[in-house]
Amino acid sequence: MIHQKHITFNQPTVLTIGTFDGVHIGHKKIIERLVKSAKDNQLCSTVLTFFPHPRMVLQKDTNIKLLNTIDEKSSILRQLGLDYLVIKEFTKEFSRLTAEDFVLDILVNNLNTKKIIIGYDHHFGRNRTANIDDLRVFGNKYNFDVEEISAQDINEVTVSSTKIRKALIDGDIITANKYLGYNYMLSGEVIKGKSLGTKIGFPTANLFIKETYKLIPKDGVYVVKSLIDDEWIYGMMNIGSNPTVNNTNSQFIEIHFFNFKKTIYSHKLVVEILQRIRDEQKFNSVDDLKQQLQEDQKTALKLIEDFE
């Protein structure tokens, strides 16, 4: 699996182009088709994507939130059998490339493309003026095939993405996971907190996510699991500002793992979110908070029985 800015392929490839944010069930259908086509034609299956997101560069839309970090996307695509993920740095200069220069320089010369599987509504090149008909013309000129992804499949991708984002913003993890086809995840490094949880019997791992573009679900308490040292460890996670003990609006992500004693500071952690328990609340005292956490743990353990 590759993600590089400048790469030249010796092996011929079958390619699709897109953001593939979330790599959800709609995307999965397209990736499976790509992987099968690669095997049938003895080509390398390749996804070409762009980062930063074009809207971040062209519209200065720094508020855009994505479902996957690059590492998460890479991991999911690898599991689907993809050979290569190529991430092209998206710049203003790159956006000015003509459609034919993009096809010749990137698709033909760099990626050695022999076949492209692409959406019927795909637009590319400077000002996105070229379409799939232009791509077919270039295919005849530069010797690659073009296979169209139907309107129905593209619509499925768009609808799923919209529903996943809305569900996560609403805290509806069950719906989000259904459309993703896997558990929504948060990936980051465990950093030292104030150790307030330890004092009330609920030590937490504080998760720092460096990718500011990652979509964080609605504040609240969630049931989660993580693979730590090859073992699935369950727990509960709070997303929010900890209003009982903090006077700040800063967002924290803290996980209390059940029956877990290891020190995992500086560990890279992938936290899978299974279900939401409740909203974050401000309690009158730390004792009230502790009592609620005990109730949350009982609720979480009951739910975990259903997941196992």
WOTA-V922889 format. One record per helix or strand of 3 or more residues. SS is the DSSP state (hx for helix, st for strand). FROM is the first residue (numbers start at 0). LEN is the number of residues. If there is no record, write none. Layout:
ss	from	len
SS	FROM	LEN
SS	FROM	LEN
//
This chain:
ss	from	len
st	12	5
hx	24	17
st	43	8
hx	53	5
hx	69	10
st	83	6
hx	91	4
hx	98	12
st	112	7
hx	125	3
hx	131	11
st	144	5
hx	150	20
hx	172	8
st	184	7
hx	195	4
st	204	4
st	219	9
st	230	10
st	251	6
st	267	11
hx	285	22
//
